Structure formats: C-alpha cells, structure tokens
Amino acid sequence: MKLTIVGGGSTYTPELIDGFARLREQLPLTEIHLVDPDEDRLRLVAGVSARMLARAGHPARVVGTTDLVAGVSDADAVLVQLRVGGQDARQADETWPHEAGCIGQETTGPGGLAKALRTVPVVLRIAEAVRRHAKPDAWIVDFTNPVGIVTRALLAEGHRAVGLCNVAIGFQRRFARLLDVGHDEVRLGHVGLNHLTWERSVTIDGRDRLPELIGDRLGELADEVHLAPALVSQLGALPSYYLRYYYAHDEVLAEQLAEPTRAEAVRAIEHELLELYADPHVDTKPDALEGRGGAFYSEAAIELLAAMQGGDVVPRVVNLRNDGVLPFLPDDHVIEVPARYVDGRFVAEPVAPLPEDFAGLVAAVAGYERLALDAAVHGGRDRVLRAMRAHPLVLQHERAERLTELLLAENARFLEWA
C-alpha cells in the first residue's frame, strides 16, 4: 500500500511514522511518500522517518519529494496535514482578533475564518492532483484545520474524502484510563461539528458510564476541559476543550492577552525537533514531540486507514456528510460523529436528538461555516464580512467590519488571495 502525506515536512510526521512502526500489522504499508514544498524540512523529516522504520524493521520505503504529482501518483490513500503560512500565519490568527475584543484561535472565531480562507483553495488544488494521478479509489483523509470546512469543500467538489480529528480518540483513551478498561472497549456518544463537540455517553459493554464519571469525578473532568464543574454537571455531557471559547470567552481572552501565544511555543518546539531530526543517530520518536500536540494522531489515522482497507467495522469518529443525522442541518453539511466504513463509504451511527442549547449553537456555527466556505471558494470582501458577522463570537456589525479589515490585511501577507 502506498500512502502519501501532503505536508510531510511537518514536525508531526514522525508521530505518524512511530505509529506505523508500532502498529504495522494493522496497515500493510510498502511506500510512504512525503510531499512538502520546504526542501530543508522535508530532508530532515524524511531522514528521521526512514531511520525510525529501519530501526523497527518495517519494510516500507520513505520517499521525500517537492513534486505533488509524483508524490500522489498511484497512491492508495492521501493524508493532508498542511498549514498555509506556517507558524507565522498561526501567530497572526492568534493575535489580530484581540484588536476587536475577540479571542485569537487558529480554528475558532475570526482566526479560524482567516485560516479557512487561506487553506481551502490550496487543499482543493491538491485534491485535483489526487483525482487525476492517484488510484481511482484512493481516499483523501483530511487532517488539515479547520477540518469541517475543508472536508465539506472536498466533498462539495466530488472528492472521495473524510475528515479526521484527534479530539475523540483523546477522550476515548482518557476515559479508558479512568475506568481501567482497554480503549477498544469504549464507545463514545460524540456529536457536533469539528472543534464543537460534546461527549454525551461513554458506553462499555452496553452500559453508559458517563453519568457515573460526572458524579464521581466531576472536578477532574471539568479540569480536563478547563470549564466550570457546575457547567459540566448541568450539561450532563463533557464538552471538548474548544467549547471553552464559547462558554468562557471573556476568561480565555483575558488569558490570551496576558500569556504568550501557542504559536510561539510551537515554534520553539519545532526548532528543537528539527535539530533532533538532523542528528543521524536519532532513530526513535523524540520525547519533545509530546509537546507539539496531536496526541494519538497516529492511532487515529492508522485505525481509520485500516478500517478503509477492510480491517474492521468498529465505529470511528470522523467528519462526513450530515445526510439527515442532525435533521436541523442541511444534508451536505459536514458533522463529526461515529461512523462505520461499509461497502466503500462511511455511514454515520444514529444520533439521539440534541438538547436545544447544543442544537442552537451547532446550527449557528454551521451557518457561519457555510458562509466561510463560500468566501473561501469565491472570494470577495462582502462574502468575508458576511461570514465574519455570522460567527456567534462576533455578531456585531462594526466589530465584524473591523475584523474583516484586519483579516484581509493579515492574509495578504501570506498569499495572493486577498
């Protein structure tokens, strides 16, 4: 099996390689092609990746290339993990919204819109190359944020694509540790949009253990997602960390104004990692990679790719078309729920009706996402403004006007789109 990783020069990539080496029985890889425009990073990451596989006795060949067509040609699957503008763009997304009193975050709020506008056109160009040169039944697995918007862009253009995020698998592993069971015994009632989800159940052997966890370990769970215990208790569900940007916006904003950005921290970690990758003696995943983020990224990707090869029919949390699962959203909107891979496609598991407060927030953010995708595909200041104003964290027209000007000015630094 040939797997291509677009954005393969990412410092994340050895996390994937480590997973491929550990879980080789689940995924029969023979070639791993890393595609990236940055030749220096690509050389370092491809080098350490090849050494890691060799140390593990894995037979796959690692190929690094700046040529997208060569990289995706005859691929069985293509994983897309890119960041247009790099950490400089992330630093911008995390700071300029502060000038209008909004949080700075790379997937949520104004910064997330800026990222979507930069990213969607690039991913669609990559997808066209995949359509023309990869195997006819090749899947695109999108790990590029904002995953929901990017996956919807791919599906709208008829690409064979599914979105993947590590939030759900992270919760699954944490719940397994709390309950002292194997992670494969845990089934999540995970529902919402990418980076806007709740865990509504934690089922083991047919029994929902979430009420017990909320009753006995409420403080621990609330600390995990940095939210008030009273909120978690009232919801009767565990929100993802990203709900903090909505439920505790002003608190988060105050923290951001007083602390260094995540981009600054990641930039320092990446510098350390690249120095390690350059060492010809390094042939295992460095401990420093733990600070880069993306916990269980490799497991999520490998489990999904294995399922797509007919490995199992266990539900996996993915981003896919709604198709009536959440009846208050259009069928073509992309949601994040457990789904099984059946007869060459992903089929969502049934979802119980959402409480009104959950559904209202999902509907509002989904409306923004549709406008954001329209702006990303068709361009124009008016479309950007409409999307900005529609976001629940913005809403006010004058604030949206100011944020739109800031966004267009900042994005112009990273690409010609604006």
C-alpha positions as CSV (number, residue, x, y, z in Angstrom):
1,M,0.0,0.0,0.0
2,K,1.3,3.4,-0.9
3,L,0.4,6.2,1.5
4,T,1.1,9.9,0.6
5,I,1.3,12.5,3.3
6,V,0.9,16.0,1.9
7,G,2.6,18.4,4.3
8,G,5.0,15.6,5.0
9,G,7.7,18.0,6.2
10,S,5.6,18.7,9.3
11,T,7.3,18.0,12.6
12,Y,4.1,16.0,13.3
13,T,5.1,13.4,10.7
14,P,7.4,11.3,12.9
15,E,4.4,10.8,15.2
16,L,2.7,9.1,12.3
17,I,5.8,7.1,11.5
18,D,6.1,5.9,15.1
19,G,2.5,4.7,14.8
20,F,3.1,2.9,11.5
21,A,6.1,1.2,13.1
22,R,4.2,0.1,16.2
23,L,1.0,-0.9,14.5
24,R,2.4,-2.4,11.3
25,E,0.1,-5.4,11.5
26,Q,-2.9,-3.2,11.1
27,L,-1.7,-1.4,8.0
28,P,0.3,-3.1,5.2
29,L,2.4,-0.1,4.1
30,T,5.1,-0.6,1.5
31,E,5.7,3.1,0.5
32,I,5.3,6.3,2.4
33,H,5.7,9.4,0.2
34,L,6.2,12.7,2.0
35,V,5.3,15.8,-0.1
36,D,6.3,19.3,1.0
37,P,7.5,22.5,-0.7
38,D,10.1,23.1,2.1
39,E,13.1,21.1,0.9
40,D,15.1,21.5,4.1
41,R,12.4,20.4,6.4
42,L,11.5,17.6,4.0
43,R,15.0,16.3,4.0
44,L,15.2,16.2,7.8
45,V,11.8,14.7,8.4
46,A,12.2,12.1,5.6
47,G,15.6,11.2,7.0
48,V,14.5,10.6,10.6
49,S,11.3,8.8,9.3
50,A,13.4,6.3,7.3
51,R,15.7,5.7,10.3
52,M,12.7,5.1,12.6
53,L,11.2,2.5,10.2
54,A,14.6,0.8,9.7
55,R,15.1,0.5,13.5
56,A,11.7,-1.1,13.8
57,G,12.3,-3.5,11.0
58,H,9.4,-2.0,9.0
59,P,9.8,-2.7,5.2
60,A,8.2,0.5,4.0
61,R,10.3,2.8,1.8
62,V,10.2,6.5,2.6
63,V,10.3,9.0,-0.3
64,G,10.5,12.7,0.1
65,T,9.5,15.0,-2.7
66,T,8.5,18.5,-3.5
67,D,6.6,17.3,-6.6
68,L,3.0,16.9,-5.7
69,V,2.1,14.9,-8.8
70,A,4.9,12.4,-8.3
71,G,4.0,12.1,-4.7
72,V,0.4,11.3,-5.2
73,S,0.7,9.2,-8.3
74,D,-0.8,5.7,-7.8
75,A,-1.3,6.4,-4.1
76,D,-3.9,4.2,-2.3
77,A,-4.6,7.0,0.2
78,V,-3.5,10.6,0.7
79,L,-3.4,12.2,4.1
80,V,-3.4,16.0,4.0
81,Q,-1.8,17.8,7.0
82,L,-0.7,21.3,6.0
83,R,-0.6,24.8,7.4
84,V,-0.6,27.6,4.8
85,G,1.7,30.3,6.0
86,G,3.2,28.1,8.7
87,Q,3.6,29.3,12.3
88,D,3.8,32.9,11.3
89,A,0.3,32.7,10.0
90,R,-0.8,30.9,13.2
91,Q,0.8,33.7,15.3
92,A,-1.3,36.2,13.3
93,D,-4.5,34.3,13.7
94,E,-3.9,34.1,17.5
95,T,-3.3,37.9,17.9
96,W,-5.0,40.2,15.5
97,P,-8.6,39.4,16.7
98,H,-7.6,40.8,20.0
99,E,-7.7,44.3,18.5
100,A,-11.5,43.9,18.2
101,G,-12.1,42.2,21.6
102,C,-12.3,38.6,20.2
103,I,-10.3,35.5,21.1
104,G,-7.4,34.7,18.8
105,Q,-7.5,31.0,17.8
106,E,-6.5,29.2,14.7
107,T,-9.7,27.2,14.1
108,T,-12.4,29.0,16.2
109,G,-13.6,32.6,15.6
110,P,-12.0,35.2,13.3
111,G,-8.7,33.4,13.2
112,G,-10.4,30.2,12.1
113,L,-12.0,32.1,9.3
114,A,-8.6,33.5,8.2
115,K,-7.2,30.0,8.2
116,A,-10.1,28.6,6.2
117,L,-9.7,31.3,3.5
118,R,-6.0,30.6,3.1
119,T,-6.4,26.8,3.2
120,V,-9.4,25.7,1.2
121,P,-8.1,26.9,-2.2
122,V,-4.8,25.1,-1.6
123,V,-6.4,21.8,-0.5
124,L,-8.8,21.8,-3.5
125,R,-5.8,22.2,-5.8
126,I,-4.1,19.2,-4.1
127,A,-7.3,17.2,-4.3
128,E,-7.4,17.8,-8.1
129,A,-4.0,16.3,-8.4
130,V,-5.1,13.3,-6.3
131,R,-8.2,12.8,-8.5
132,R,-6.0,12.8,-11.7
133,H,-3.0,10.8,-10.6
134,A,-3.8,8.6,-7.5
135,K,-5.5,5.3,-7.8
136,P,-9.2,5.7,-8.8
137,D,-10.5,4.5,-5.4
138,A,-8.0,6.5,-3.4
139,W,-9.3,8.3,-0.3
140,I,-8.2,11.7,0.9
141,V,-8.0,11.8,4.7
142,D,-8.1,15.5,5.8
143,F,-6.3,16.3,9.0
144,T,-6.0,20.0,7.9
145,N,-7.8,22.6,10.0
146,P,-10.5,23.8,10.0
147,V,-11.3,20.1,9.3
148,G,-15.1,20.5,9.0
149,I,-14.9,23.4,6.4
150,V,-12.1,21.8,4.5
151,T,-13.8,18.4,4.3
152,R,-17.0,20.0,3.2
153,A,-15.1,21.8,0.4
154,L,-13.6,18.5,-0.7
155,L,-17.0,16.7,-0.7
156,A,-18.7,19.5,-2.5
157,E,-16.2,19.1,-5.4
158,G,-16.9,15.3,-5.5
159,H,-13.7,14.1,-3.9
160,R,-13.5,10.8,-2.1
161,A,-12.7,12.4,1.3
162,V,-13.2,12.1,5.0
163,G,-12.1,14.4,7.8
164,L,-10.2,13.3,10.9
165,C,-9.5,14.9,14.2
166,N,-7.8,13.6,17.4
167,V,-10.2,15.1,19.9
168,A,-12.5,12.0,20.1
169,I,-9.7,9.4,20.3
170,G,-8.1,11.5,23.0
171,F,-11.3,11.3,25.0
172,Q,-11.6,7.6,24.4
173,R,-8.1,7.0,25.7
174,R,-8.6,9.2,28.8
175,F,-12.0,7.5,29.6
176,A,-10.4,4.1,29.3
177,R,-7.7,5.0,31.8
178,L,-10.2,6.5,34.2
179,L,-12.4,3.3,34.0
180,D,-9.4,0.9,33.8
181,V,-10.5,-0.8,30.6
182,G,-9.0,-1.3,27.2
183,H,-9.6,1.7,24.9
184,D,-11.1,-0.6,22.3
185,E,-13.9,-1.3,24.8
186,V,-15.0,2.3,24.9
187,R,-17.7,3.7,22.6
188,L,-18.3,7.4,22.6
189,G,-21.5,9.3,22.1
190,H,-19.5,12.0,20.3
191,V,-21.6,14.6,18.4
192,G,-21.3,18.1,16.8
193,L,-19.1,19.9,14.4
194,N,-15.4,19.7,14.2
195,H,-14.0,21.5,17.3
196,L,-17.5,22.0,18.5
197,T,-18.4,18.6,20.1
198,W,-19.8,17.0,23.2
199,E,-19.3,13.5,24.7
200,R,-22.9,12.5,25.6
201,S,-22.2,8.9,26.6
202,V,-19.2,6.6,27.4
203,T,-20.5,3.1,26.7
204,I,-18.7,0.0,27.9
205,D,-20.4,-3.4,27.5
206,G,-23.7,-1.7,26.7
207,R,-23.7,0.5,29.8
208,D,-23.3,4.2,29.7
209,R,-20.7,5.1,32.3
210,L,-20.7,8.9,31.8
211,P,-23.3,9.7,34.5
212,E,-21.1,7.8,36.9
213,L,-18.0,9.7,35.8
214,I,-19.7,13.0,36.1
215,G,-21.0,12.1,39.5
216,D,-17.7,10.7,40.9
217,R,-15.0,12.6,39.1
218,L,-16.7,15.9,38.1
219,G,-13.8,18.1,39.2
220,E,-11.3,16.0,37.3
221,L,-13.3,16.0,34.1
222,A,-14.0,19.8,34.3
223,D,-10.3,20.5,34.8
224,E,-9.6,18.4,31.8
225,V,-11.5,20.7,29.5
226,H,-10.9,23.9,31.6
227,L,-14.5,24.6,32.3
228,A,-16.6,25.1,35.5
229,P,-17.7,21.9,37.2
230,A,-21.2,23.4,37.5
231,L,-21.4,23.8,33.8
232,V,-20.4,20.2,33.0
233,S,-22.8,18.9,35.6
234,Q,-25.7,20.9,34.2
235,L,-24.9,19.8,30.6
236,G,-24.8,16.2,31.6
237,A,-22.1,15.8,28.9
238,L,-18.5,16.6,28.6
239,P,-17.7,19.4,26.1
240,S,-14.5,19.3,24.1
241,Y,-11.9,21.9,25.1
242,Y,-12.9,24.0,22.1
243,L,-16.2,24.8,23.7
244,R,-14.3,26.9,26.2
245,Y,-14.0,29.5,23.6
246,Y,-17.8,29.9,23.7
247,Y,-18.7,29.0,27.3
248,A,-15.8,31.1,28.8
249,H,-14.9,33.5,26.0
250,D,-14.0,36.5,28.2
251,E,-11.9,34.4,30.6
252,V,-10.0,32.9,27.6
253,L,-9.5,36.4,26.1
254,A,-8.0,37.7,29.3
255,E,-5.6,34.8,29.5
256,Q,-4.6,35.3,25.9
257,L,-3.8,38.9,26.4
258,A,-1.5,38.0,29.4
259,E,0.3,35.0,28.0
260,P,2.5,34.0,25.1
261,T,0.7,32.5,22.1
262,R,0.6,28.8,21.3
263,A,2.3,29.6,18.0
264,E,5.3,30.9,19.9
265,A,5.5,27.8,22.0
266,V,5.1,25.5,18.9
267,R,7.8,27.4,17.0
268,A,10.3,26.8,19.8
269,I,9.3,23.1,19.9
270,E,9.6,22.8,16.2
271,H,13.1,24.3,16.2
272,E,14.2,21.8,18.9
273,L,12.6,18.9,16.9
274,L,14.3,19.8,13.6
275,E,17.6,19.9,15.3
276,L,17.0,16.4,16.7
277,Y,15.8,15.2,13.3
278,A,19.0,16.4,11.8
279,D,21.0,14.1,14.1
280,P,21.8,10.9,12.1
281,H,21.8,9.0,15.3
282,V,18.2,9.8,16.2
283,D,16.0,6.9,15.1
284,T,13.1,7.0,17.6
285,K,10.3,9.4,18.2
286,P,11.8,12.3,20.4
287,D,10.2,13.0,23.7
288,A,10.0,16.6,22.7
289,L,7.3,15.6,20.1
290,E,4.9,15.2,23.0
291,G,4.8,19.0,23.4
292,R,4.0,19.5,19.7
293,G,0.4,18.4,20.2
294,G,-1.6,15.9,18.2
295,A,-1.8,13.2,20.9
296,F,-3.0,9.9,19.4
297,Y,-2.8,11.4,15.9
298,S,-1.1,8.3,14.6
299,E,-3.5,5.9,16.2
300,A,-6.5,7.8,14.8
301,A,-5.0,7.8,11.3
302,I,-4.0,4.2,11.4
303,E,-7.3,2.9,12.8
304,L,-9.1,4.8,10.1
305,L,-6.9,3.8,7.2
306,A,-7.0,0.2,8.4
307,A,-10.8,0.3,8.5
308,M,-10.8,1.6,5.0
309,Q,-8.8,-1.4,3.9
310,G,-11.4,-3.7,5.4
311,G,-9.7,-4.1,8.7
312,D,-12.8,-3.8,10.9
313,V,-16.3,-2.3,11.2
314,V,-15.9,-0.6,14.5
315,P,-17.3,2.9,14.6
316,R,-14.7,5.7,14.3
317,V,-15.4,9.4,14.8
318,V,-15.0,11.1,11.5
319,N,-16.2,14.2,9.7
320,L,-18.7,13.3,7.0
321,R,-21.9,14.5,5.3
322,N,-24.8,15.0,7.6
323,D,-27.4,13.3,5.4
324,G,-30.2,13.7,7.9
325,V,-28.3,12.6,11.1
326,L,-28.8,16.1,12.6
327,P,-32.2,17.0,11.0
328,F,-31.8,20.7,11.6
329,L,-28.8,20.9,9.3
330,P,-28.6,20.6,5.5
331,D,-27.7,17.2,4.2
332,D,-24.5,18.4,2.7
333,H,-23.2,20.0,5.9
334,V,-20.3,18.1,7.5
335,I,-20.7,16.8,11.0
336,E,-18.4,14.9,13.4
337,V,-19.9,11.7,14.7
338,P,-19.1,8.0,15.0
339,A,-19.4,6.2,11.6
340,R,-18.7,2.7,10.2
341,Y,-16.9,2.0,6.9
342,V,-19.4,-0.1,5.0
343,D,-19.3,-1.0,1.3
344,G,-16.7,1.6,0.4
345,R,-18.3,4.5,2.3
346,F,-18.7,5.9,5.8
347,V,-22.1,5.5,7.3
348,A,-22.9,7.5,10.5
349,E,-24.3,5.9,13.5
350,P,-27.7,7.1,14.7
351,V,-27.7,10.1,16.9
352,A,-30.3,11.0,19.5
353,P,-31.9,14.4,19.2
354,L,-29.7,17.2,20.6
355,P,-30.8,19.4,23.5
356,E,-31.9,22.8,22.4
357,D,-28.8,24.6,23.6
358,F,-26.5,22.2,21.9
359,A,-28.5,22.3,18.7
360,G,-28.8,26.1,18.7
361,L,-25.0,26.5,18.9
362,V,-24.3,23.9,16.3
363,A,-26.8,25.5,13.9
364,A,-25.3,28.9,14.4
365,V,-21.7,27.8,13.8
366,A,-22.8,25.6,10.8
367,G,-24.4,28.7,9.3
368,Y,-21.1,30.6,9.7
369,E,-19.2,27.6,8.2
370,R,-21.3,27.6,5.0
371,L,-20.7,31.3,4.5
372,A,-17.0,30.8,5.3
373,L,-16.7,28.1,2.6
374,D,-18.5,30.4,0.1
375,A,-16.0,33.1,0.9
376,A,-13.0,30.7,0.6
377,V,-14.2,29.4,-2.8
378,H,-15.5,32.6,-4.4
379,G,-13.6,35.3,-2.6
380,G,-14.6,38.9,-2.1
381,R,-14.7,41.2,0.9
382,D,-18.5,41.1,1.1
383,R,-18.5,37.3,1.5
384,V,-15.8,37.5,4.1
385,L,-17.8,40.2,6.0
386,R,-21.0,38.1,5.9
387,A,-19.2,35.1,7.2
388,M,-17.4,37.1,9.9
389,R,-20.6,38.7,11.1
390,A,-22.4,35.3,11.2
391,H,-20.0,33.8,13.7
392,P,-21.5,33.6,17.2
393,L,-18.4,35.0,18.7
394,V,-18.6,38.2,16.5
395,L,-22.2,39.1,15.5
396,Q,-21.9,42.9,15.9
397,H,-21.6,44.6,12.5
398,E,-19.0,47.2,13.5
399,R,-16.8,44.6,15.1
400,A,-17.2,42.4,12.0
401,E,-16.2,45.3,9.8
402,R,-13.0,45.8,11.9
403,L,-12.2,42.1,12.0
404,T,-12.7,41.8,8.2
405,E,-10.2,44.6,7.5
406,L,-7.7,43.0,9.9
407,L,-8.2,39.6,8.4
408,L,-7.7,40.8,4.8
409,A,-4.6,42.7,5.7
410,E,-3.0,39.8,7.6
411,N,-3.9,37.2,5.0
412,A,-2.4,39.4,2.3
413,R,1.0,38.8,4.0
414,F,0.8,35.0,3.3
415,L,-0.8,34.6,-0.1
416,E,-2.2,36.4,-3.1
417,W,-5.8,35.5,-2.3
418,A,-6.8,38.8,-0.7
